[in-house]
Amino acid sequence: NAGSVQCVATARLLQEAGASFWDLGMALDYKLAMGARCVPRLDFLRLLQDCRDDVPLSFSSNKVCCKGLIDACKNADAFSPLSSPFS
């Protein structure tokens, strides 16, 4: 559905911009079905502290095609919130 496309495209944009991870808030079934993982609070706080001084995200001002972002995901490595904290 359109909401899933939006989530996947947003995740890819954040990854390309240099985000370390994405806090999706509450663990809801549709988020978990798309691959979100629950991270224990102490691990989340560690991840947040580890990335707080990272370089600010850099977004392009050009229009982006969601299909291109999603196609790029097919070739991307799988994410794990603890080994690669983008989740």
C-alpha positions, 0 to 999 in steps of 0.5 A: 500500500501507499503507506508501506511505499512511503516508509520504505522510501523514507528509510532509504532516503535516511540511509542515503543521507547518513542516518545511523538509525530511525526510531519508528516509535511504538512496535506496531504489527505493520512496522514489524512486518516490514522489518522493524525490530524492537531494541531494548531501552539501554541499547537504544540509549547507547545507539543514540549517544554513539551517533549524537555527534555524527555529521548532520544528515545531508539531503539532496534538494532534487526530486527523488523517485520512490521507485528508484529508492525501493529498487535500490533497497533490493540490492542493499544489505539487510539491516540489523539494529545492533550491527548496523543500527539503521532500523 
